[in-house]
Amino acid sequence: MKRVAVVILNWNGEKFLKQFLPLVVQHSEDLADVYVIDNASKDDSIHYITTNFPQVKIVSLPVNYGFAGGYNHGLKIFRMNIMSC
């Protein structure tokens, strides 16, 4: 486990993930672990991530907690020195 994490909150954002996740993964490869906190998405976001970026770790929340709530619930599992959200 790396000491830095890039944490992305997602809710039905497959079209946005397709735009920026490839570059995030490419430029974080040796520097940071990439996590997606999924706020109970109903689209194919999770399928897109698991199919194309198996190195990205997913935290699936059972309900949509909103922006702050999603981050608060998801970030409870991390023990990193530095996080970039």
DAUR-V920764 format. One record per pair of residues at least 24 apart in sequence whose ideal C-beta (glycine too) atoms are under 10 Angstrom apart, sorted by the first residue. I is the first residue (numbers start at 1). J is the second residue. D is the distance in whole Angstrom. If there is no record, write none. Layout:
I;J;D  I;J;D
This chain:
1;33;6  1;57;10  1;78;10  1;79;9  1;80;8  2;28;9  2;30;8  2;31;7  2;32;6  2;33;5  2;34;10  2;80;8  2;81;10  2;82;10  3;31;9  3;32;8  3;33;9  3;79;10  3;80;6  3;81;5  3;82;7  4;28;8  4;31;6  4;32;4  4;33;7  4;80;6  4;81;7  4;82;5  4;83;7  4;84;7  5;32;6  5;33;5  5;34;8  5;35;6  5;57;9  5;75;9  5;78;6  5;79;9  5;80;4  5;81;9  5;82;8  5;83;5  5;84;7  5;85;9  6;31;9  6;32;5  6;33;7  6;34;5  6;35;7  6;36;9  6;56;9  6;80;10  6;83;8  6;84;5  6;85;8  7;32;10  7;33;9  7;34;8  7;35;5  7;36;8  7;37;6  7;57;10  7;59;9  7;71;7  7;74;7  7;75;7  7;78;7  7;80;9  7;83;6  7;84;7  7;85;5  8;34;7  8;35;7  8;36;5  8;37;7  8;38;9  8;49;10  8;56;9  8;74;10  8;84;10  8;85;8  9;35;10  9;36;8  9;37;5  9;38;8  9;39;6  9;59;10  9;61;10  9;65;10  9;66;10  9;67;7  9;68;10  9;69;10  9;70;5  9;71;6  9;74;7  9;75;10  9;85;7  10;36;5  10;37;7  10;38;5  10;39;7  10;40;10  10;41;6  10;43;9  10;45;5  10;46;9  10;49;8  10;58;9  10;59;10  10;60;10  10;61;10  10;70;9  10;74;10  11;37;9  11;38;7  11;39;4  11;40;7  11;41;6  11;42;9  11;43;9  11;45;8  11;61;9  11;64;6  11;65;9  11;66;9  11;67;9  11;70;7  12;38;9  12;39;8  12;40;9  12;41;5  12;42;6  12;43;5  12;44;9  12;45;7  12;64;9  13;38;9  13;39;9  13;41;7  13;43;8  13;45;6  13;48;10  14;41;8  14;43;5  14;44;5  14;45;4  14;46;9  14;47;8  14;48;5  14;49;9  15;43;8  15;45;9  15;48;10  16;45;9  17;41;10  17;43;10  17;44;10  17;45;6  17;46;10  17;48;6  17;49;7  17;52;9  17;53;9  17;56;9  18;45;10  18;48;7  18;52;9  21;45;10  21;48;8  21;49;7  21;52;8  21;53;6  21;56;7  22;52;8  22;53;8  24;53;9  24;56;9  24;84;10  25;49;10  25;52;9  25;53;5  25;55;7  25;56;7  28;55;9  28;56;10  28;84;9  29;55;8  32;80;9  32;82;9  32;83;9  32;84;7  33;57;6  33;78;9  33;80;8  33;83;10  34;58;10  35;59;6  35;74;8  35;75;9  35;77;9  35;78;7  35;80;9  35;83;9  35;85;10  36;60;9  36;74;9  37;61;7  37;65;9  37;70;6  37;71;7  37;72;10  37;73;8  37;74;3  37;75;8  37;77;9  37;78;10  37;85;9  38;64;10  38;70;9  38;74;8  39;63;8  39;64;5  39;65;6  39;66;7  39;67;8  39;69;8  39;70;4  39;71;9  39;73;9  39;74;8  40;64;5  40;65;8  40;70;9
